[in-house]
Amino acid sequence: IINKFIFFTLALYSCSKENVVAPSAEYDIQTLDKTKNEYVNLEKPYQLKVNLEYRVISQNSNEYNSFYMGDSLLLGKLWIKQIYSEQPKIDHRGLALKYDLKLKRSIATIKYSKVGVYPATFVAGAAGNDGNDLTFAVNSDNQITVIP
C-alpha cells in the first residue's frame, strides 16, 4: 500500500509540474513611417539616429521581456547602467517592455541621446508552476550604432 501511495504521489507531482520553456529572445527595432502611419522594421545591423524615437518589439508573444540599451543615464546622483549583467547588480537596469493586447507582442520606446556604438541586449523570460520555475533567453547579438 505504501508503494502504491508513493507512486500515486509521484505521478500527481509529475503531472502538475509544468515544463517552462524560454521564449525566443529575438526582437525588432521599428521606426514610424509617417506617410503610412505604421511602424516598419529596420534592417540589421541597426543604425539609429540620435534623439529620434524608435520602438523595440518582441518577436515572441510572451509578457515578460526587457531591453538593455547598452548606455548609461544619470538618475539623481546615481549612474544607471542599461547594460545586461548575468549577476544582479543594483546599478544595472533594463527597460521592461509593455505587453500590447492588440499586437500580442511586448513593446518599448527607445531614444539614444549620444552618438556611439551600444551593446544592446534583449531578455525574454517565462514563468510556470505558479511562479516557482523561471527560465530566460538572452540575445546580445545586435549592436546598435547611433549616428548624428
DSSP file (Angstrom, degrees, kcal/mol; ACC not computed):
  #  RESIDUE AA STRUCTURE BP1 BP2  ACC     N-H-->O    O-->H-N    N-H-->O    O-->H-N    TCO  KAPPA ALPHA  PHI   PSI    X-CA   Y-CA   Z-CA
    1    1 A I     >        0   0    0      0, 0.0     4,-2.3     0, 0.0     5,-0.2   0.000 360.0 360.0 360.0 -41.7    0.0    0.0    0.0
    2    2 A I  H  >  +     0   0    0      1,-0.2     4,-2.6     2,-0.2     5,-0.2   0.912 360.0  50.9 -62.7 -42.1    2.8    2.4    0.8
    3    3 A N  H  > S+     0   0    0      1,-0.2     4,-2.5     2,-0.2    -1,-0.2   0.903 110.3  49.4 -62.5 -40.4    4.5    1.8   -2.5
    4    4 A K  H  > S+     0   0    0      2,-0.2     4,-2.6     1,-0.2    -1,-0.2   0.893 111.0  50.2 -65.1 -38.5    1.2    2.5   -4.3
    5    5 A F  H  X S+     0   0    0     -4,-2.3     4,-2.6     2,-0.2    -2,-0.2   0.922 111.7  47.3 -65.0 -44.5    0.8    5.7   -2.3
    6    6 A I  H  X S+     0   0    0     -4,-2.6     4,-2.7     2,-0.2     5,-0.2   0.929 113.7  47.9 -62.6 -45.2    4.3    6.9   -3.2
    7    7 A F  H  X S+     0   0    0     -4,-2.5     4,-2.5     1,-0.2    -2,-0.2   0.919 112.6  48.9 -60.9 -44.3    3.8    6.0   -6.9
    8    8 A F  H  X S+     0   0    0     -4,-2.6     4,-2.4     2,-0.2    -2,-0.2   0.910 112.1  48.9 -62.5 -43.1    0.5    7.8   -6.9
    9    9 A T  H  X S+     0   0    0     -4,-2.6     4,-2.5     2,-0.2    -2,-0.2   0.919 112.7  47.5 -63.0 -44.9    2.0   10.9   -5.2
   10   10 A L  H  X S+     0   0    0     -4,-2.7     4,-2.7     2,-0.2    -2,-0.2   0.892 110.9  51.9 -63.8 -39.1    4.9   11.0   -7.7
   11   11 A A  H  X S+     0   0    0     -4,-2.5     4,-1.8    -5,-0.2    -2,-0.2   0.921 111.3  46.8 -63.9 -43.8    2.5   10.6  -10.6
   12   12 A L  H  X S+     0   0    0     -4,-2.4     4,-2.0     2,-0.2    -2,-0.2   0.917 113.1  49.7 -63.0 -42.9    0.4   13.5   -9.4
   13   13 A Y  H  X S+     0   0    0     -4,-2.5     4,-1.4     1,-0.2    -2,-0.2   0.922 111.3  47.8 -62.9 -44.8    3.5   15.7   -8.8
   14   14 A S  H  < S+     0   0    0     -4,-2.7    -1,-0.2     1,-0.2    -2,-0.2   0.823 112.2  50.2 -69.5 -29.0    4.9   14.9  -12.3
   15   15 A C  H  < S+     0   0    0     -4,-1.8    -1,-0.2    -5,-0.2    -2,-0.2   0.846 112.1  47.1 -74.4 -33.0    1.6   15.7  -13.9
   16   16 A S  H  < S+     0   0    0     -4,-2.0     2,-0.5    -5,-0.2    -2,-0.2   0.704  92.1  92.9 -82.6 -18.2    1.2   19.0  -12.1
   17   17 A K     <  -     0   0    0     -4,-1.4     2,-0.2    -5,-0.2    -4,-0.0  -0.636  67.8-148.0 -81.2 125.0    4.7   20.2  -12.8
   18   18 A E        -     0   0    0     -2,-0.5     2,-0.7     1,-0.0   110,-0.1  -0.618  12.7-125.8 -89.0 149.4    5.0   22.3  -16.0
   19   19 A N        -     0   0    0     -2,-0.2     2,-0.6     2,-0.0   110,-0.0  -0.874  26.4-150.0 -89.9 118.3    7.9   22.4  -18.3
   20   20 A V        -     0   0    0     -2,-0.7     2,-0.5   114,-0.1   108,-0.1  -0.812  13.1-168.2 -94.8 121.1    8.9   26.1  -18.6
   21   21 A V        -     0   0    0     -2,-0.6   114,-0.1   106,-0.1   106,-0.1  -0.923  23.2-119.9-112.3 130.5   10.4   26.9  -21.9
   22   22 A A        -     0   0    0     -2,-0.5   114,-0.1   114,-0.2   103,-0.1  -0.456  30.6-127.0 -67.2 135.2   12.1   30.2  -22.5
   23   23 A P        -     0   0    0      0, 0.0   101,-0.2     0, 0.0    -1,-0.1  -0.242  41.5 -72.0 -73.8 170.9   10.5   32.2  -25.3
   24   24 A S        -     0   0    0      1,-0.1    36,-0.2    35,-0.1    35,-0.2  -0.378  33.2-152.1 -62.6 139.3   12.5   33.5  -28.3
   25   25 A A        +     0   0    0    113,-0.1     2,-0.2    -3,-0.1    97,-0.2   0.055  56.1 123.4-100.1  23.4   14.8   36.4  -27.4
   26   26 A E        +     0   0    0    112,-0.0    33,-2.2    97,-0.0    34,-0.4  -0.585  35.5 170.1 -83.1 149.5   14.6   37.8  -30.9
   27   27 A Y  E     -A   58   0A   0     31,-0.2     2,-0.3    -2,-0.2    31,-0.2  -0.945  23.7-137.1-150.8 167.4   13.3   41.3  -31.4
   28   28 A D  E     -A   57   0A   0     29,-2.4    29,-2.6    -2,-0.3     2,-0.5  -0.939  10.1-140.6-127.0 152.8   13.0   44.1  -34.0
   29   29 A I  E     -A   56   0A   0     -2,-0.3    13,-2.8    13,-0.3     2,-0.3  -0.972  29.1-168.7-111.0 131.9   13.6   47.8  -33.8
   30   30 A Q  E     -AB  55  41A   0     25,-3.4    25,-2.5    -2,-0.5     2,-0.3  -0.831  15.6-155.5-123.0 155.3   11.0   49.8  -35.7
   31   31 A T  E     - B   0  40A   0      9,-2.2     9,-2.5    -2,-0.3     2,-0.6  -0.930  31.3-106.8-124.0 153.7   10.5   53.3  -36.9
   32   32 A L  E     - B   0  39A   0     21,-0.4     2,-1.0    -2,-0.3     7,-0.2  -0.702  21.9-146.9 -83.5 120.5    7.2   55.1  -37.6
   33   33 A D  E  >> - B   0  38A   0      5,-3.0     4,-1.9    -2,-0.6     5,-1.3  -0.777  12.1-164.3 -83.4 105.0    6.6   55.6  -41.3
   34   34 A K  T  45S+     0   0    0     -2,-1.0    -1,-0.2     1,-0.2     5,-0.1   0.747  82.9  57.4 -69.2 -23.4    4.8   58.9  -41.2
   35   35 A T  T  45S+     0   0    0      1,-0.2    -1,-0.2     3,-0.1    -2,-0.0   0.876 121.2  27.4 -73.5 -35.9    3.4   58.6  -44.7
   36   36 A K  T  45S-     0   0    0     -3,-0.4    -2,-0.2     2,-0.2    -1,-0.2   0.552 100.7-133.1 -98.5 -10.5    1.7   55.2  -44.0
   37   37 A N  T  <5 +     0   0    0     -4,-1.9     2,-0.3     1,-0.2    -3,-0.2   0.899  69.3 107.6  55.5  45.2    1.2   55.9  -40.2
   38   38 A E  E   <S-B   33   0A   0     -5,-1.3    -5,-3.0    -7,-0.1     2,-0.3  -0.985  73.2-104.3-146.4 156.1    2.6   52.5  -39.4
   39   39 A Y  E     -B   32   0A   0     -2,-0.3     2,-0.4    -7,-0.2    -7,-0.2  -0.592  32.8-166.1 -82.3 142.0    5.7   51.0  -37.8
   40   40 A V  E     -B   31   0A   0     -9,-2.5    -9,-2.2    -2,-0.3     2,-0.2  -0.970  24.1-109.5-128.0 144.7    8.2   49.3  -40.1
   41   41 A N  E     -B   30   0A   0     -2,-0.4   -11,-0.2   -11,-0.2     2,-0.2  -0.459  29.6-132.4 -71.3 140.5   11.2   47.1  -39.1
   42   42 A L        -     0   0    0    -13,-2.8   -13,-0.3    -2,-0.2     2,-0.1  -0.598  26.0-105.9 -86.5 154.9   14.7   48.4  -39.6
   43   43 A E        -     0   0    0     -2,-0.2     4,-0.3     2,-0.1    -1,-0.1  -0.476  47.8 -84.6 -76.9 151.0   17.4   46.4  -41.2
   44   44 A K  S    S+     0   0    0     -2,-0.1     2,-0.1     2,-0.1    -1,-0.0  -0.777 107.9  56.3 -94.9 146.7   20.2   44.8  -39.2
   45   45 A P  S    S-     0   0    0      0, 0.0     2,-0.2     0, 0.0    -2,-0.1   0.512  98.8-125.5 -69.8 144.5   22.8   45.8  -38.2
   46   46 A Y  E     -e  144   0B   0     97,-0.6    99,-2.3    -2,-0.1     2,-0.4  -0.400  30.9-179.1 -70.1 132.0   20.8   48.6  -36.5
   47   47 A Q  E     -e  145   0B   0     -4,-0.3     2,-0.3    97,-0.2    99,-0.2  -0.941  10.9-178.4-131.8 109.3   21.7   52.1  -37.3
   48   48 A L  E     -e  146   0B   0     97,-2.5    99,-3.0    -2,-0.4     2,-0.4  -0.724  25.4-118.8-109.9 155.6   19.7   54.7  -35.4
   49   49 A K  E >   -e  147   0B   0     -2,-0.3     3,-1.4    97,-0.2    63,-0.4  -0.750  38.2-101.3 -94.1 142.0   19.7   58.5  -35.5
   50   50 A V  T 3  S+     0   0    0     97,-2.7    63,-0.2    -2,-0.4     3,-0.1  -0.306 101.2   9.4 -61.9 140.8   20.5   60.4  -32.3
   51   51 A N  T 3  S+     0   0    0     61,-3.6     2,-0.4     1,-0.2    -1,-0.2   0.627  97.3 121.5  63.1  19.5   17.5   61.9  -30.4
   52   52 A L    <   -     0   0    0     -3,-1.4    60,-0.5    60,-0.3     2,-0.3  -0.886  63.4-119.0-107.1 144.9   14.8   60.1  -32.6
   53   53 A E        +     0   0    0     -2,-0.4   -21,-0.4    58,-0.1     2,-0.3  -0.629  34.2 175.3 -83.9 138.6   12.3   57.7  -31.1
   54   54 A Y  E     - C   0 110A   0     56,-2.6    56,-2.6    -2,-0.3     2,-0.5  -0.861  24.0-125.3-131.5 167.5   12.2   54.1  -32.1
   55   55 A R  E     -AC  30 109A   0    -25,-2.5   -25,-3.4    -2,-0.3     2,-0.5  -0.971   9.1-152.7-121.2 131.1   10.2   51.1  -30.9
   56   56 A V  E     -AC  29 108A   0     52,-3.1    52,-1.8    -2,-0.5     2,-0.4  -0.874  20.3-174.8 -95.5 131.9   11.5   47.8  -29.7
   57   57 A I  E     -AC  28 107A   0    -29,-2.6   -29,-2.4    -2,-0.5    50,-0.2  -0.996  20.8-125.6-133.3 133.0    9.1   44.9  -30.3
   58   58 A S  E     -A   27   0A   0     48,-2.5   -31,-0.2    -2,-0.4   -33,-0.1  -0.367   3.2-146.9 -71.5 151.3    9.4   41.3  -29.2
   59   59 A Q  S    S+     0   0    0    -33,-2.2     2,-0.2   -35,-0.2   -32,-0.1   0.440  82.2  73.1 -93.5  -2.2    9.1   38.5  -31.7
   60   60 A N  S    S-     0   0    0    -34,-0.4    46,-0.5   -36,-0.2    -2,-0.1  -0.670  81.0-131.7-105.0 165.9    7.5   36.3  -29.1
   61   61 A S        +     0   0    0     -2,-0.2     2,-0.1    44,-0.1    44,-0.1   0.132  67.0 121.8-101.0  19.8    4.1   36.6  -27.6
   62   62 A N        -     0   0    0    -38,-0.2    44,-0.1     1,-0.1    -2,-0.1  -0.440  60.3-140.4 -82.7 156.9    5.3   36.4  -24.0
   63   63 A E  S    S+     0   0    0      1,-0.2     2,-0.9    -2,-0.1    36,-0.2   0.597  82.9  75.8 -92.0 -12.4    4.6   39.2  -21.5
   64   64 A Y  E     +G  125   0C   0     61,-0.5    61,-3.2    34,-0.1     2,-0.3  -0.751  60.9 133.3-110.2  88.6    8.0   39.2  -19.7
   65   65 A N  E     -G  124   0C   0     -2,-0.9    32,-2.4    32,-0.4     2,-0.3  -0.970  26.9-174.7-133.3 147.8   10.6   40.9  -21.9
   66   66 A S  E     -GH 123  96C   0     57,-2.5    57,-2.8    -2,-0.3     2,-0.4  -0.982  11.2-149.7-141.5 156.3   13.2   43.5  -21.2
   67   67 A F  E     -GH 122  95C   0     28,-2.3    28,-3.4    -2,-0.3     2,-0.6  -0.990   2.0-157.2-130.3 128.5   15.6   45.5  -23.3
   68   68 A Y  E     -G  121   0C   0     53,-3.4    53,-2.2    -2,-0.4    16,-0.2  -0.926   5.6-159.9-106.3 114.4   19.0   46.8  -22.3
   69   69 A M        -     0   0    0     -2,-0.6    14,-0.2    51,-0.2    51,-0.2   0.714  32.1-124.1 -71.1 -21.7   20.0   49.8  -24.5
   70   70 A G  S    S+     0   0    0     12,-3.4    13,-0.2     1,-0.3     2,-0.2   0.564  76.6  94.3  90.8   8.2   23.7   49.5  -23.7
   71   71 A D        -     0   0    0     11,-0.4    11,-3.3    47,-0.1    -1,-0.3  -0.522  66.8-120.3-118.8-171.3   24.2   53.0  -22.4
   72   72 A S  E     -J   81   0D   0      9,-0.2     2,-0.3    -2,-0.2     9,-0.2  -0.937  18.5-167.4-131.2 154.3   24.1   54.8  -19.0
   73   73 A L  E     -J   80   0D   0      7,-2.2     7,-3.3    -2,-0.3     2,-0.6  -0.989  23.7-118.8-142.1 152.6   21.9   57.6  -17.6
   74   74 A L  E     -J   79   0D   0     -2,-0.3     2,-0.6     5,-0.2     5,-0.2  -0.809  24.9-177.3 -95.3 119.0   22.2   59.8  -14.5
   75   75 A L  E >   -J   78   0D   0      3,-3.0     3,-2.1    -2,-0.6     2,-0.6  -0.927  68.4 -52.1-115.0 104.4   19.3   59.4  -12.0
   76   76 A G  T 3  S-     0   0    0     -2,-0.6    -2,-0.0     1,-0.3     0, 0.0  -0.568 121.2 -24.8  67.0-115.9   19.8   61.9   -9.3
   77   77 A K  T 3  S+     0   0    0     -2,-0.6     2,-0.5    -3,-0.1    -1,-0.3   0.320 122.4  90.0-108.1   5.3   23.4   61.1   -8.1
   78   78 A L  E <   -J   75   0D   0     -3,-2.1    -3,-3.0     2,-0.0     2,-0.5  -0.893  68.0-140.3-111.3 128.1   23.4   57.5   -9.3
   79   79 A W  E     -J   74   0D   0     -2,-0.5     2,-0.6    -5,-0.2    -5,-0.2  -0.745  18.0-153.7 -81.8 125.3   24.6   56.4  -12.7
   80   80 A I  E     -J   73   0D   0     -7,-3.3    -7,-2.2    -2,-0.5     2,-0.6  -0.896   4.5-147.2-102.3 123.8   22.3   53.6  -14.0
   81   81 A K  E     -Jk  72  92D   0     10,-3.8    12,-2.1    -2,-0.6     2,-0.9  -0.811   4.9-159.6 -92.4 119.4   23.9   51.3  -16.5
   82   82 A Q        +     0   0    0    -11,-3.3   -12,-3.4    -2,-0.6     2,-0.4  -0.311  56.4 119.0 -91.2  51.3   21.4   50.0  -19.0
   83   83 A I        -     0   0    0     -2,-0.9     2,-0.1   -13,-0.2    -2,-0.1  -0.962  69.1-113.8-120.5 132.7   23.8   47.1  -19.7
   84   84 A Y        -     0   0    0     -2,-0.4     2,-0.4    35,-0.3     3,-0.1  -0.403  33.0-177.6 -69.6 139.1   22.8   43.5  -19.1
   85   85 A S        -     0   0    0     -2,-0.1     4,-0.1     1,-0.1     7,-0.0  -0.996  27.4-146.7-136.4 130.7   24.6   41.6  -16.4
   86   86 A E  S    S+     0   0    0     -2,-0.4    -1,-0.1     2,-0.1    -2,-0.0   0.819  91.5  66.3 -65.3 -28.8   24.0   37.9  -15.6
   87   87 A Q  S    S-     0   0    0     -3,-0.1     2,-0.1     1,-0.0    -1,-0.0  -0.816 101.8-108.9 -92.4 129.1   24.7   38.7  -11.9
   88   88 A P        -     0   0    0      0, 0.0     2,-0.4     0, 0.0    -2,-0.1  -0.350  42.6-179.1 -59.1 130.4   22.1   41.0  -10.4
   89   89 A K    >   -     0   0    0      3,-0.3     3,-1.5    -4,-0.1    -4,-0.1  -0.997  31.6-136.3-134.5 137.9   23.6   44.5   -9.8
   90   90 A I  T 3  S+     0   0    0     -2,-0.4    -1,-0.1     1,-0.3     0, 0.0   0.784 104.9  48.9 -65.3 -27.9   21.8   47.5   -8.2
   91   91 A D  T 3  S+     0   0    0    -11,-0.1   -10,-3.8    -3,-0.0     2,-0.5   0.253  94.7  85.6 -99.5  14.2   23.1   49.9  -10.8
   92   92 A H  B <   +k   81   0D   0     -3,-1.5     2,-0.3   -12,-0.2    -3,-0.3  -0.966  53.8 160.5-115.2 122.8   22.2   47.8  -13.9
   93   93 A R        -     0   0    0    -12,-2.1     2,-0.2    -2,-0.5    -3,-0.0  -0.993  20.6-160.1-141.9 148.2   18.6   48.1  -15.3
   94   94 A G        -     0   0    0     -2,-0.3     2,-0.5   -26,-0.1   -26,-0.2  -0.700  34.3 -93.9-115.1 173.3   16.8   47.4  -18.5
   95   95 A L  E     -H   67   0C   0    -28,-3.4   -28,-2.3    -2,-0.2     2,-0.5  -0.768  33.3-134.4 -87.6 128.8   13.6   48.7  -19.9
   96   96 A A  E     -H   66   0C   0     -2,-0.5   -30,-0.2   -30,-0.2     2,-0.2  -0.734  22.5-132.7 -80.7 125.1   10.5   46.5  -19.2
   97   97 A L        -     0   0    0    -32,-2.4     2,-0.4    -2,-0.5   -32,-0.4  -0.560  15.5-128.1 -78.0 144.1    8.5   46.1  -22.3
   98   98 A K  E     -D  107   0A   0      9,-3.1     9,-2.8    -2,-0.2     2,-0.4  -0.783  20.9-121.3 -94.5 133.4    4.8   46.6  -22.1
   99   99 A Y  E     -D  106   0A   0     -2,-0.4     2,-0.6     7,-0.3     7,-0.3  -0.599  20.5-153.3 -77.0 128.8    2.5   43.9  -23.4
  100  100 A D  E  >> -D  105   0A   0      5,-3.0     4,-2.4    -2,-0.4     5,-1.0  -0.910   3.5-159.7-104.9 113.5    0.2   45.1  -26.2
  101  101 A L  T  45S+     0   0    0     -2,-0.6    -1,-0.1     1,-0.2     5,-0.0   0.854  91.2  50.9 -61.9 -36.2   -3.0   43.0  -26.3
  102  102 A K  T  45S+     0   0    0      1,-0.2    -1,-0.2     2,-0.1    -2,-0.0   0.923 119.4  34.6 -69.2 -44.2   -3.8   44.1  -29.9
  103  103 A L  T  45S-     0   0    0      2,-0.2    -2,-0.2     1,-0.0    -1,-0.2   0.738  95.5-139.6 -79.7 -23.2   -0.3   43.3  -31.2
  104  104 A K  T  <5S+     0   0    0     -4,-2.4     2,-0.3     1,-0.3    -3,-0.2   0.872  71.7  99.1  57.6  39.2    0.2   40.2  -28.9
  105  105 A R  E   <S- D   0 100A   0     -5,-1.0    -5,-3.0   -44,-0.1     2,-0.4  -0.941  77.6-111.1-144.3 161.3    3.7   41.5  -28.6
  106  106 A S  E     - D   0  99A   0    -46,-0.5   -48,-2.5    -2,-0.3     2,-0.3  -0.806  37.6-174.6 -98.1 142.0    5.7   43.4  -26.0
  107  107 A I  E     +CD  57  98A   0     -9,-2.8    -9,-3.1    -2,-0.4     2,-0.3  -0.940  14.8 177.4-136.8 156.0    6.9   46.9  -26.9
  108  108 A A  E     -C   56   0A   0    -52,-1.8   -52,-3.1    -2,-0.3     2,-0.4  -0.974  26.9-124.7-151.5 151.4    9.0   49.8  -25.5
  109  109 A T  E     -C   55   0A   0     -2,-0.3     2,-0.3   -54,-0.2   -54,-0.2  -0.835  29.8-173.0 -98.8 135.5   10.1   53.2  -26.9
  110  110 A I  E     +C   54   0A   0    -56,-2.6   -56,-2.6    -2,-0.4     2,-0.3  -0.919  12.2 178.1-127.6 154.7   13.8   54.0  -27.0
  111  111 A K        -     0   0    0     -2,-0.3     2,-0.4   -58,-0.2   -58,-0.1  -0.920  17.0-147.6-154.2 128.5   15.8   57.1  -27.8
  112  112 A Y        -     0   0    0    -60,-0.5   -61,-3.6   -63,-0.4   -60,-0.3  -0.832   5.7-168.1 -98.7 135.3   19.6   57.5  -27.8
  113  113 A S        +     0   0    0     -2,-0.4     2,-0.4   -63,-0.2    -1,-0.1   0.487  68.5  52.5-101.0  -4.7   20.9   60.9  -26.8
  114  114 A K  S    S-     0   0    0      2,-0.0     2,-0.1    33,-0.0    -1,-0.1  -0.984  82.0-114.5-135.1 144.8   24.6   60.3  -27.8
  115  115 A V        +     0   0    0     -2,-0.4     2,-0.3   -65,-0.1    32,-0.2  -0.480  66.2  92.2 -68.6 142.8   26.4   59.1  -30.9
  116  116 A G  E    S-F  146   0B   0     30,-1.6    30,-3.5    -2,-0.1     2,-0.5  -0.951  74.9 -73.4 160.3-175.9   28.2   55.8  -30.4
  117  117 A V  E     -F  145   0B   0     -2,-0.3    28,-0.2    28,-0.2    -2,-0.0  -0.968  45.2-164.8-114.8 127.1   28.1   52.0  -30.6
  118  118 A Y  E     -F  144   0B   0     26,-3.2    26,-2.8    -2,-0.5     2,-1.6  -0.923  23.1-133.0-121.3 135.1   26.0   50.3  -28.0
  119  119 A P  E     -F  143   0B   0      0, 0.0   -35,-0.3     0, 0.0    24,-0.2  -0.600  35.2-166.2 -84.7  81.2   25.9   46.6  -26.9
  120  120 A A        -     0   0    0     -2,-1.6     2,-0.4    22,-0.6    22,-0.3  -0.346   5.1-167.3 -70.7 147.6   22.1   46.1  -26.8
  121  121 A T  E     -G   68   0C   0    -53,-2.2   -53,-3.4    20,-0.1     2,-0.4  -1.000   9.9-158.5-139.2 135.6   20.6   43.0  -25.1
  122  122 A F  E     -GI  67 139C   0     17,-2.5    17,-2.8    -2,-0.4     2,-0.5  -0.955  10.0-166.3-113.5 131.3   17.1   41.6  -25.2
  123  123 A V  E     -GI  66 138C   0    -57,-2.8   -57,-2.5    -2,-0.4     2,-0.4  -0.977   2.7-170.1-122.4 126.3   16.0   39.3  -22.4
  124  124 A A  E     -GI  65 137C   0     13,-2.6    13,-2.7    -2,-0.5     2,-0.3  -0.947  10.4-171.6-114.6 134.4   12.8   37.1  -22.6
  125  125 A G  E     -GI  64 136C   0    -61,-3.2   -61,-0.5    -2,-0.4     2,-0.3  -0.883  10.7-165.9-126.5 157.5   11.5   35.3  -19.6
  126  126 A A  E     - I   0 135C   0      9,-2.3     9,-2.0    -2,-0.3     2,-0.4  -0.993   5.2-159.9-139.7 146.2    8.9   32.7  -18.8
  127  127 A A  E     + I   0 134C   0     -2,-0.3     2,-0.3     7,-0.2     7,-0.2  -0.950  17.6 158.6-126.1 146.7    7.3   31.6  -15.5
  128  128 A G  E  >> + I   0 133C   0      5,-2.2     5,-2.1    -2,-0.4     4,-0.6  -0.890  47.4  56.0-150.8-178.7    5.5   28.4  -14.7
  129  129 A N  T >45S-     0   0    0     -2,-0.3     3,-1.5     1,-0.2    -1,-0.2   0.928 132.9 -50.3  52.4  51.0    4.5   26.2  -11.7
  130  130 A D  T 345S-     0   0    0      1,-0.3    -1,-0.2     2,-0.1    -2,-0.0   0.809 108.7 -53.3  57.6  33.7    2.8   29.2  -10.0
  131  131 A G  T 345S+     0   0    0     -3,-0.4    -1,-0.3     2,-0.2    -2,-0.2   0.481 116.7 110.2  85.1   2.3    5.9   31.3  -10.5
  132  132 A N  T <<5S+     0   0    0     -3,-1.5     2,-0.5    -4,-0.6    -3,-0.2   0.732  71.0  56.4 -82.7 -22.0    8.2   28.8   -8.9
  133  133 A D  E   < +I  128   0C   0     -5,-2.1    -5,-2.2     2,-0.0     2,-0.4  -0.949  66.9 177.6-114.8 126.1   10.0   28.0  -12.1
  134  134 A L  E     +I  127   0C   0     -2,-0.5     2,-0.3    -7,-0.2    -7,-0.2  -0.942   5.1 179.1-125.3 146.5   11.7   30.7  -14.2
  135  135 A T  E     -I  126   0C   0     -9,-2.0    -9,-2.3    -2,-0.4     2,-0.3  -0.993   7.1-163.1-145.8 149.5   13.6   30.5  -17.4
  136  136 A F  E     -I  125   0C   0     -2,-0.3     2,-0.4   -11,-0.2   -11,-0.2  -0.944  11.1-157.0-134.1 150.9   15.3   33.2  -19.5
  137  137 A A  E     -I  124   0C   0    -13,-2.7   -13,-2.6    -2,-0.3     2,-0.4  -0.991  16.6-158.4-124.3 138.1   16.7   33.6  -23.0
  138  138 A V  E     -I  123   0C   0     -2,-0.4     2,-0.5   -15,-0.2   -15,-0.2  -0.959   9.2-170.5-123.4 132.6   19.2   36.3  -23.7
  139  139 A N  E     +I  122   0C   0    -17,-2.8   -17,-2.5    -2,-0.4     3,-0.2  -0.944  21.9 153.1-123.5 108.2   20.1   37.8  -27.1
  140  140 A S        +     0   0    0     -2,-0.5    -1,-0.1   -19,-0.2   -19,-0.1  -0.048  42.1 109.0-119.5  30.5   23.1   40.1  -27.1
  141  141 A D        +     0   0    0      1,-0.1     2,-0.6   -22,-0.0    -1,-0.1   0.644  61.3  74.9 -81.4 -17.0   24.0   39.6  -30.8
  142  142 A N        -     0   0    0    -22,-0.3   -22,-0.6    -3,-0.2     2,-0.3  -0.868  59.0-164.4-111.1 116.7   23.0   43.0  -32.1
  143  143 A Q  E     - F   0 119B   0     -2,-0.6   -97,-0.6   -24,-0.2     2,-0.5  -0.662  16.4-139.0 -85.9 151.6   25.0   46.1  -31.6
  144  144 A I  E     -eF  46 118B   0    -26,-2.8   -26,-3.2    -2,-0.3     2,-0.6  -0.958   9.1-157.5-114.4 125.7   23.3   49.5  -32.2
  145  145 A T  E     -eF  47 117B   0    -99,-2.3   -97,-2.5    -2,-0.5     2,-0.5  -0.899   7.3-157.7-102.1 126.0   25.2   52.2  -33.9
  146  146 A V  E     -eF  48 116B   0    -30,-3.5   -30,-1.6    -2,-0.6   -97,-0.2  -0.912  13.4-173.6-107.8 125.0   23.8   55.7  -33.3
  147  147 A I  E      e   49   0B   0    -99,-3.0   -97,-2.7    -2,-0.5  -100,-0.0  -0.756 360.0 360.0-116.0 160.0   24.7   58.3  -35.9
  148  148 A P              0   0    0      0, 0.0   -99,-0.1     0, 0.0    -1,-0.0   0.510 360.0 360.0 -62.7 360.0   24.1   62.1  -36.0
